[in-house]
Amino acid sequence: MKKYLLLILFYYAYLISFGQGNIVVYQNNGRNFTLIVNGVAQNIKPTSNIKLININVDILDIEILFENGISAQRTIMSTQGFEITYQIRKNRQTKSPFIYFDKEIPLNQSLTYRNQL
């Protein structure tokens, strides 16, 4: 019993040790946008992709604001120890922009580029 309890304790310590996650939001068609997270703009100049690093909040309210005034909103979750990617696409039925979940990968497998925000 002590072995199992010790194993579970180490497992939770391992999960907590990550403590932070990353979020990437991008759009393929090159339209620039401003990302607003919990009411705070994350980029000064509108861009077509943005990467937020070291996010330690589990639930985020994000809003995408395009240069032409169109916006999209969604509540997303940040997972500790993972990089979660979201893509902005047009909804097929309403033709309005929507934020879709794209993929989730462990932080130790994610790539970091010099020019990412």
Number of C-alpha atoms within 10 A of each C-alpha: 6 7 8 9 10 10 12 12 11 12 12 10 11 11 11 12 11 15 15 19 21 23 20 19 20 21 17 10 9 10 15 18 24 21 26 17 16 13 11 10 15 16 16 8 9 16 18 17 22 20 17 18 13 14 17 15 13 12 12 16 13 19 21 23 18 18 13 9 8 11 16 15 15 13 12 16 13 18 21 22 21 20 26 25 17 19 17 21 16 13 12 9 6 8 9 12 17 19 22 15 13 13 11 16 13 14 16 9 9 12 7 9 6 5 6 10 14
